[in-house]
Amino acid sequence: MSSAVASLDARLRTVASFVRQGARLADIGCDHGYLVCALARDGWIKSGLACDVNEKPLGQARREIERQSLDDKIACRLGDGLSVVDEGEVDDIVIAGMGGETIAEILSSCKWKELATKRFLLQPMTRAPFLRHWLCTHGFGIMAERACVCGDHAYTVMQVHYTGARCKLGEYDLYCYAGELTCDASMEAKRFLNRAVSALRKQENGIEKSDPVHAGALRRLVNKLVTVIEEGR
């Protein structure tokens, strides 16, 4: 990818790296529209939809599209989640910059019948374990996952497709907390996983006396995560 995408911050660059060349893209919760504009300006995508449930950010995206003279490649849609997108209009769908539960809600409300050819590029700001659990138990598979650091924060981006295969995962399953990052030895992945370790240890300490069984399960999970981080796998 070239100059326009390179000018994005690390979080959006990581999302952009998963977009398929020539795809028709929908950016759900587009904010200022920087991502879809950069991909269109570089000629990486065939067309784009900038979608948001709120008029203010959509207005900002609309102004950015007009400023870059991309009106012929990008359309704006006001509405909730995927309700403003027709199934046949897009190939890749970005749902980024919101909580894992919200992303799951958007996917669960999708009425499309043919999902197998679509690619969902998901970037949860919070509750990544919840999202991974939801995906695996609702027929979605994580094809690839990559961590990034933007400012003081570490994020993960998932490339997801629908397979129909539903997996059973326990509450403290390692995959919910590490996902495909177990195959990523980068410093960004380690930083993201270390953040998960800190949160789990805090949770463990809070219930150690009141619920020793669950505290023990959390301790074992933490030990597994630490092993992944230390061994770089």
Secondary structure, DSSP 8 states (H G I E B T S, - for coil): --HHHHTS-HHHHHHHTTS-TT-EEEEET-TT-HHHHHHHHTT-SSEEEEEESSHHHHHHHHHHHHHTT-TTTEEEEESSGGGGS-GGG-SEEEEEEE-HHHHHHHHHT---S--TT-EEEEEESS-HHHHHHHHHHTTEEEEEEEEEEETTEEEEEEEEEE--------TT-HHHHHGGGGG--SHHHHHHHHHHHHHHHHHHHHHTTT-HHHHHHHHHHHHHHHHHHHHT-
